[in-house]
Every structure is written in C-alpha cells, then in structure tokens.
C-alpha cells in the first residue's frame, strides 16, 4: 500500500463504473475512498457535461483534494472537472471510459479497444478494468469452497446479465440459455453454479431456475453473502451472457475456458469486443457444449495501473 498518495474514486454510483475505479486504485496500491455525485435534473442533464452546474456538488466534494482522482461514467465528469479547477490542477486526473468531453481535460483517459477515442493521453485496454486478481480468487475459493463441494465436477459457473439498451433478456432467452446449459451437462456429467443480476428480472430469474430444477446446480438467490468471486474461483469453465463487458472481462481474468452465450444484439462496439477476444482465442461461443482450451489471461488492470503510476510520478517530478 502506497501510504502517501491519496485517491478518490468518483462515480454516480453505478456498480460497474465504481468497480473499475476501485480495481485500478487497488492495483496501484493506493488508499482510496468512494465519492458519489448525482446527475443534474432536467433540463441540465441534456447539456454537454462541461456545462453541467456544479453548485450541488460542493457538499460532496471538498478539500483537502486528493493526489489522484479516478472517475468513470458520464455522470462523474462534471464533478471531476470541478475538482480539477478547485485543486488548481494539482490533482492528477484519470477518467475510465469515454469522458464525453475533450480528453485533454484529463491527465489520462482509459478506454476499451472497441472505443474509437485515441490520443496522446489515451490508454487502450483489451478488457474492462476490474477487481478480480489471483489473490482474490484464491481467497474466495477457500471461503466458498464448502458451499459447492457437494456438486459433481466439472463445475460450470454461469454469469447471467439481462436487458440493456441493446439487449432484450426475455423469458424465451432464459429458457434458451437453460436448455443449452442442460445439454452441456449431458455431455460433461457435471453441475452448474448460477448467479443472476438485477437486470435479469424476477420473471426471467424464476423461469431460469425452474427450467434447471432437474439438474445438479447451485443458484444464488440474492440472499446472504454474494459468492460471485467464489463462483469464478471454483469454476472449471464459465458461461457468460454477451450483454456484459464487465462480467466477460472478470471471467477472462481467471484463465479458465470462457463461453459467451449470444443474446442476439448486434451493437457494433460490443460485437468488436467479443470478436477481438474470440480472435485472440480467449473466449468461444456457447451453443450447449463446454470445451477446454488455455490462454494467457488478460492482465489489463495491472498493466494500466503501472502506466498511470509512472505518468503520475513523471508529472510530480516535473
């Protein structure tokens, strides 16, 4: 832990964005704290983010200003720029994902390779940043191992997302996924460990669970401690729905076979993300069969952490 560098992780409270900020801060070895800022109300939210009012942010963002600020998501940009002004440029500014403002307003911008933004201060990643490390996996395997010890191997972990702007996760889709998972078990004689998300929807979750009732499985119902990292750590293979870049990125960090269940959307950037991982032989499509292969797990969070720290130190030295 680097004790003398302070860090804020600034978001509007979206879990995916927050995990990316925290993952980067942890990989840098920093003491971090979460700061959350609200979006402005109508009609200001339709203005460019550089014109958003910042008066309401003063109670959430006040000195002493951090040495490093890591922000993510459109809703965080106005707050980040307010800190930049208030600190007279002394806070080192890092934004994850497209900032919806000129990249020169930040010291560094981190974007996935399927985003078109490029520039001298833009760092490009193969996957999303996240908090999954070999250490967290080892700890989770030890912590949750007994909960899944009764299930036959191979254990197929299933990460289920849900509806987005580009995907419609319907009951029909849930049944299609369940039928393919059952087919995979017939070939492997293993079991399933399933976790859904808030976006899955109650009806779809119930439909998926009912469809899988006749096969050996563990289904996390949202009660008790979240076993997400444990399911990743204990898996022999992983199936992930195609809607979530974050879940796919976290699954790939395990180095285990990652199968993508195609939900049918043809969003260009998401298609490019999946196509690149498949071309690199990191992931494969899922169609009711679990395969085995090996690859070098993408280590993007640690790579970016090293680059950010190096640039921060150069800036401090200059």
C-alpha positions as CSV (number, residue, x, y, z in Angstrom):
1,X,0.0,0.0,0.0
2,X,1.3,3.4,-1.0
3,X,0.5,5.4,2.1
4,X,1.5,8.9,1.0
5,X,-0.8,9.1,-2.1
6,X,-4.5,9.8,-1.6
7,X,-7.1,8.8,-4.1
8,X,-10.8,9.4,-4.8
9,X,-12.9,7.0,-6.9
10,X,-15.6,9.3,-8.3
11,X,-18.8,7.9,-9.9
12,X,-22.6,8.5,-9.9
13,X,-22.9,5.2,-8.0
14,X,-23.2,2.8,-11.0
15,X,-21.7,-0.5,-9.8
16,X,-19.8,-1.3,-13.0
17,X,-18.1,2.1,-13.1
18,X,-17.3,2.0,-9.4
19,X,-15.7,-1.4,-9.6
20,X,-13.4,-0.2,-12.5
21,X,-12.3,2.8,-10.4
22,X,-11.7,0.7,-7.3
23,X,-9.9,-2.0,-9.3
24,X,-7.5,0.5,-10.8
25,X,-6.8,2.1,-7.4
26,X,-6.2,-1.3,-5.7
27,X,-3.9,-2.4,-8.5
28,X,-1.9,0.9,-7.9
29,X,-1.7,0.1,-4.2
30,X,-3.5,3.3,-3.2
31,X,-5.6,4.2,-0.2
32,X,-8.9,5.1,-1.9
33,X,-12.3,6.4,-0.9
34,X,-15.5,6.5,-2.8
35,X,-17.2,9.8,-3.7
36,X,-20.6,9.7,-5.4
37,X,-22.2,12.6,-7.3
38,X,-25.7,12.9,-8.6
39,X,-26.7,13.8,-12.1
40,X,-28.3,17.2,-12.6
41,X,-32.0,17.3,-13.0
42,X,-33.9,18.1,-16.2
43,X,-33.1,20.0,-18.4
44,X,-29.4,20.3,-17.4
45,X,-28.6,16.6,-18.0
46,X,-29.2,17.1,-21.7
47,X,-26.4,19.7,-21.9
48,X,-22.8,18.9,-22.6
49,X,-21.2,17.7,-19.4
50,X,-18.8,20.7,-19.3
51,X,-21.9,22.9,-18.9
52,X,-23.5,20.9,-16.0
53,X,-24.0,23.0,-12.9
54,X,-21.7,22.0,-10.0
55,X,-23.1,24.1,-7.1
56,X,-24.9,21.0,-5.7
57,X,-21.6,19.0,-5.7
58,X,-19.9,21.2,-3.1
59,X,-21.2,19.3,-0.1
60,X,-19.8,16.0,-1.6
61,X,-16.5,17.3,-3.0
62,X,-14.4,19.5,-0.7
63,X,-10.8,19.9,0.2
64,X,-8.3,18.5,1.0
65,X,-8.2,17.4,-2.6
66,X,-6.8,14.0,-3.5
67,X,-3.5,13.4,-5.2
68,X,-5.2,11.2,-7.7
69,X,-8.8,11.2,-8.8
70,X,-10.2,8.3,-10.8
71,X,-13.6,8.9,-12.3
72,X,-15.8,6.7,-14.5
73,X,-19.1,7.2,-16.3
74,X,-20.7,10.3,-17.9
75,X,-22.3,11.4,-14.6
76,X,-19.0,11.8,-12.9
77,X,-17.3,14.1,-15.4
78,X,-18.7,17.4,-14.1
79,X,-17.6,16.6,-10.6
80,X,-14.2,15.5,-11.8
81,X,-13.7,18.8,-13.7
82,X,-14.9,20.7,-10.6
83,X,-12.1,19.1,-8.6
84,X,-9.6,19.9,-11.3
85,X,-10.5,23.5,-11.1
86,X,-10.7,23.7,-7.3
87,X,-7.3,21.9,-6.9
88,X,-5.7,24.4,-9.4
89,X,-4.7,21.4,-11.5
90,X,-2.7,19.7,-8.6
91,X,-5.0,16.6,-8.6
92,X,-3.9,14.0,-11.2
93,X,-7.0,13.3,-13.2
94,X,-7.8,9.8,-14.7
95,X,-11.1,9.0,-16.4
96,X,-12.2,5.5,-17.3
97,X,-14.4,5.1,-20.4
98,X,-15.3,7.8,-22.9
99,X,-15.4,11.2,-21.0
100,X,-18.0,13.0,-23.2
101,X,-15.6,15.9,-23.0
102,X,-12.2,16.6,-24.6
103,X,-9.6,14.1,-23.4
104,X,-7.2,16.9,-22.8
105,X,-9.2,17.9,-19.7
106,X,-7.8,14.8,-18.0
107,X,-4.2,13.7,-17.5
108,X,-5.1,10.2,-18.7
109,X,-8.2,8.6,-20.2
110,X,-8.6,4.8,-20.2
111,X,-10.9,3.3,-22.9
112,X,-11.5,-0.2,-24.2
113,X,-10.1,-1.0,-27.6
114,X,-13.6,-1.2,-29.2
115,X,-14.0,2.6,-28.4
116,X,-12.7,4.9,-31.2
117,X,-11.2,7.5,-28.9
118,X,-7.5,7.9,-29.3
119,X,-4.9,10.5,-28.3
120,X,-1.5,11.1,-26.7
121,X,-3.0,10.7,-23.2
122,X,-5.5,7.9,-24.0
123,X,-4.6,4.4,-22.7
124,X,-6.4,1.5,-24.5
125,X,-7.3,-1.8,-22.9
126,X,-8.4,-5.2,-24.3
127,X,-11.0,-5.7,-21.5
128,X,-12.7,-3.6,-18.9
129,X,-10.8,-2.9,-15.7
130,X,-12.0,-4.9,-12.6
131,X,-11.1,-6.1,-9.1
132,X,-10.5,-9.8,-9.9
133,X,-7.0,-10.9,-9.1
134,X,-5.3,-14.2,-8.4
135,X,-5.3,-13.3,-4.8
136,X,-9.0,-12.5,-4.6
137,X,-9.7,-15.8,-6.4
138,X,-7.6,-17.8,-4.1
139,X,-9.3,-16.2,-1.0
140,X,-12.8,-16.7,-2.5
141,X,-12.1,-20.3,-3.3
142,X,-11.1,-21.0,0.3
143,X,-14.0,-19.0,1.7
144,X,-16.8,-20.5,-0.5
145,X,-15.4,-23.9,-1.3
146,X,-17.6,-25.9,1.2
147,X,-20.8,-24.4,-0.2
148,X,-20.2,-26.1,-3.6
149,X,-18.3,-29.2,-2.5
150,X,-21.4,-31.4,-2.9
151,X,-21.7,-30.7,-6.7
152,X,-20.2,-33.0,-9.3
153,X,-17.4,-31.9,-11.5
154,X,-16.8,-30.3,-13.9
155,X,-18.5,-27.2,-12.3
156,X,-19.8,-24.7,-14.9
157,X,-20.2,-21.2,-13.5
158,X,-23.0,-19.2,-15.2
159,X,-23.0,-15.4,-15.1
160,X,-26.3,-14.0,-16.2
161,X,-26.8,-10.4,-17.1
162,X,-30.0,-9.0,-18.5
163,X,-31.8,-6.4,-20.6
164,X,-29.9,-3.3,-21.7
165,X,-30.4,-0.6,-24.3
166,X,-29.1,-3.1,-26.9
167,X,-30.4,-6.4,-25.4
168,X,-33.8,-7.8,-24.5
169,X,-33.4,-10.6,-22.0
170,X,-36.8,-12.3,-22.2
171,X,-38.3,-15.4,-20.7
172,X,-37.7,-17.1,-24.1
173,X,-34.0,-16.2,-23.8
174,X,-33.8,-17.5,-20.3
175,X,-35.3,-20.8,-21.4
176,X,-32.9,-21.0,-24.4
177,X,-30.0,-20.5,-22.1
178,X,-31.3,-23.1,-19.6
179,X,-31.8,-25.7,-22.4
180,X,-28.2,-25.1,-23.7
181,X,-26.8,-25.5,-20.1
182,X,-28.7,-28.7,-19.6
183,X,-27.3,-30.0,-22.9
184,X,-23.8,-29.1,-21.7
185,X,-24.3,-31.1,-18.6
186,X,-25.5,-34.2,-20.5
187,X,-22.1,-34.1,-22.3
188,X,-20.0,-33.4,-19.2
189,X,-22.0,-35.0,-16.3
190,X,-21.1,-32.0,-14.2
191,X,-23.1,-29.3,-12.5
192,X,-23.9,-25.6,-12.6
193,X,-23.3,-22.6,-10.3
194,X,-25.6,-19.8,-11.4
195,X,-25.8,-16.2,-10.4
196,X,-28.1,-13.6,-12.0
197,X,-28.1,-9.8,-11.8
198,X,-30.6,-7.1,-11.1
199,X,-31.0,-6.7,-14.9
200,X,-32.1,-10.3,-15.3
201,X,-35.6,-9.5,-14.0
202,X,-37.6,-11.5,-11.5
203,X,-39.7,-13.4,-14.0
204,X,-36.7,-14.4,-16.1
205,X,-34.8,-15.5,-13.0
206,X,-37.7,-17.7,-11.8
207,X,-38.1,-19.1,-15.3
208,X,-34.4,-20.0,-15.5
209,X,-34.4,-21.5,-12.0
210,X,-37.5,-23.6,-12.7
211,X,-36.0,-24.9,-16.0
212,X,-32.8,-26.0,-14.3
213,X,-34.6,-27.7,-11.4
214,X,-33.9,-31.3,-12.6
215,X,-30.1,-30.9,-12.9
216,X,-27.4,-30.6,-10.2
217,X,-26.8,-26.9,-9.5
218,X,-26.3,-24.1,-7.1
219,X,-28.4,-21.0,-7.8
220,X,-27.7,-17.8,-5.8
221,X,-31.0,-16.2,-4.9
222,X,-29.5,-12.8,-3.8
223,X,-29.7,-13.7,-0.1
224,X,-26.6,-13.7,2.1
225,X,-23.1,-13.0,1.1
226,X,-22.5,-12.6,-2.6
227,X,-20.5,-15.7,-3.8
228,X,-19.6,-14.1,-7.2
229,X,-15.8,-14.3,-6.8
230,X,-16.2,-17.8,-5.3
231,X,-18.1,-19.0,-8.3
232,X,-15.3,-17.6,-10.6
233,X,-12.6,-19.2,-8.5
234,X,-14.2,-22.7,-8.2
235,X,-15.3,-23.0,-11.8
236,X,-13.9,-25.5,-14.3
237,X,-15.5,-23.5,-17.1
238,X,-17.6,-20.3,-17.3
239,X,-20.6,-19.3,-19.4
240,X,-21.3,-15.6,-19.6
241,X,-24.2,-13.8,-21.3
242,X,-23.0,-11.5,-24.1
243,X,-24.5,-8.2,-22.7
244,X,-21.9,-7.5,-20.0
245,X,-18.4,-6.4,-20.9
246,X,-17.5,-6.3,-17.2
247,X,-18.6,-9.9,-16.5
248,X,-16.8,-11.2,-19.5
249,X,-13.6,-9.3,-18.5
250,X,-13.8,-10.7,-15.0
251,X,-14.3,-14.2,-16.2
252,X,-11.4,-14.0,-18.6
253,X,-9.1,-12.9,-15.7
254,X,-9.4,-16.4,-14.3
255,X,-7.7,-18.1,-17.2
256,X,-10.5,-20.7,-17.4
257,X,-12.5,-21.5,-20.6
258,X,-15.0,-18.7,-21.0
259,X,-18.0,-19.4,-23.3
260,X,-20.2,-16.5,-24.5
261,X,-23.9,-17.0,-24.7
262,X,-25.1,-14.7,-27.5
263,X,-28.2,-12.8,-26.6
264,X,-28.7,-11.7,-30.2
265,X,-27.9,-7.9,-30.1
266,X,-25.7,-6.5,-32.9
267,X,-24.3,-3.4,-31.2
268,X,-21.1,-2.5,-33.2
269,X,-18.8,-1.8,-30.2
270,X,-20.0,-4.8,-28.3
271,X,-19.6,-7.0,-31.4
272,X,-16.0,-5.7,-31.8
273,X,-15.2,-6.5,-28.2
274,X,-16.4,-10.1,-28.5
275,X,-14.8,-10.6,-31.9
276,X,-11.4,-9.5,-30.7
277,X,-11.4,-11.8,-27.6
278,X,-12.5,-14.7,-29.8
279,X,-9.8,-13.9,-32.4
280,X,-7.3,-13.9,-29.6
281,X,-8.6,-17.4,-28.6
282,X,-9.6,-16.1,-25.1
283,X,-13.3,-16.8,-25.4
284,X,-15.5,-19.1,-27.5
285,X,-19.2,-19.1,-28.4
286,X,-21.5,-21.2,-26.3
287,X,-24.0,-23.5,-28.0
288,X,-24.7,-26.2,-25.5
289,X,-21.2,-27.7,-25.2
290,X,-18.4,-26.9,-22.8
291,X,-14.9,-27.1,-24.3
292,X,-11.4,-26.9,-22.9
293,X,-8.6,-24.6,-24.0
294,X,-5.9,-22.5,-22.5
295,X,-4.8,-18.8,-23.0
296,X,-2.9,-16.1,-21.2
297,X,-5.4,-14.2,-19.1
298,X,-5.6,-10.5,-20.0
299,X,-4.0,-8.5,-17.1
300,X,-5.2,-5.1,-18.2
301,X,-5.9,-3.6,-14.7
302,X,-2.3,-4.2,-13.5
303,X,-0.9,-3.0,-16.8
304,X,-2.8,0.2,-16.8
305,X,-2.1,0.7,-13.1
306,X,1.7,0.7,-13.8
307,X,1.2,3.2,-16.7
308,X,-0.9,5.5,-14.5
309,X,1.6,5.5,-11.6
310,X,4.5,6.1,-13.9
311,X,2.8,9.1,-15.5
312,X,1.7,10.4,-12.1
313,X,5.3,10.3,-10.9
314,X,6.7,12.0,-14.0
315,X,4.1,14.8,-13.5
316,X,5.1,15.1,-9.9
317,X,8.8,15.2,-10.7
318,X,8.3,17.8,-13.4
